[in-house]
């Protein structure tokens, strides 16, 4: 399973009846749950929360990682 590890802090939107903007600090793991929408955003799981982030932020401020089945042991994706 692929995920992202935040390498530079970025902003996320927490969807709901009152959408909240919250910072995601360096080191947080995101697990995408949707493809890119018309606004360029992706929905993902962050801990126990659902968040929406811009795909561009993921490209510029996160690294792609491979997650183990239990989602607790991330390992860097190898380019080989």
C-alpha positions in Angstrom: 0.0 0.0 0.0 1.3 3.4 -0.9 1.2 6.4 1.3 3.0 9.7 1.9 5.3 11.0 4.7 5.1 14.7 5.2 8.7 16.2 4.8 7.7 19.9 5.2 4.6 21.1 7.1 1.6 21.7 5.0 -2.1 22.6 5.4 -5.0 20.2 5.2 -8.8 20.6 5.2 -10.8 18.4 7.6 -14.1 17.8 5.8 -17.4 18.0 7.6 -20.3 20.3 8.2 -17.7 23.0 9.3 -14.6 22.3 7.3 -11.5 23.1 9.4 -8.1 24.0 8.1 -5.3 22.4 10.2 -1.5 22.2 9.8 0.1 18.8 9.2 3.6 18.7 10.8 6.6 17.0 9.4 6.6 13.2 9.8 2.9 12.7 9.6 1.8 9.7 7.4 -1.1 10.1 4.9 -2.9 7.2 3.3 -4.8 8.4 0.1 -8.4 7.3 -0.1 -9.4 9.0 -3.4 -8.1 10.2 -6.7 -7.5 13.8 -7.5 -10.7 15.8 -7.7 -11.5 18.9 -9.9 -9.9 21.2 -7.4 -6.7 19.3 -7.4 -7.3 17.8 -4.0 -6.9 14.3 -2.6 -8.8 12.8 0.3 -6.6 10.8 2.8 -6.6 9.3 6.2 -4.3 11.0 8.7 -4.2 9.0 12.0 -7.9 8.7 12.8 -9.0 11.8 10.8 -10.0 12.2 7.2 -8.3 15.2 5.5 -8.1 16.8 2.1 -4.8 18.0 0.7 -3.7 19.5 -2.6 -1.9 17.0 -4.8 0.7 19.7 -5.6 1.5 19.9 -1.8 2.0 16.2 -1.7 4.4 16.3 -4.7 6.4 19.2 -3.2 6.2 18.6 0.6 6.0 14.8 1.0 7.7 11.6 0.0 6.0 8.5 -1.3 6.4 5.5 1.0 5.3 1.9 0.9 3.3 1.0 4.0 3.1 -2.5 5.5 -0.3 -4.2 5.8 -0.7 -3.0 9.4 0.0 0.7 8.3 2.3 1.0 11.3 5.7 0.3 9.6 6.5 2.6 6.7 9.4 1.9 4.6 10.9 4.1 1.8 10.0 3.2 -1.8 13.0 1.9 -3.6 13.7 3.3 -7.1 15.4 0.1 -8.1 
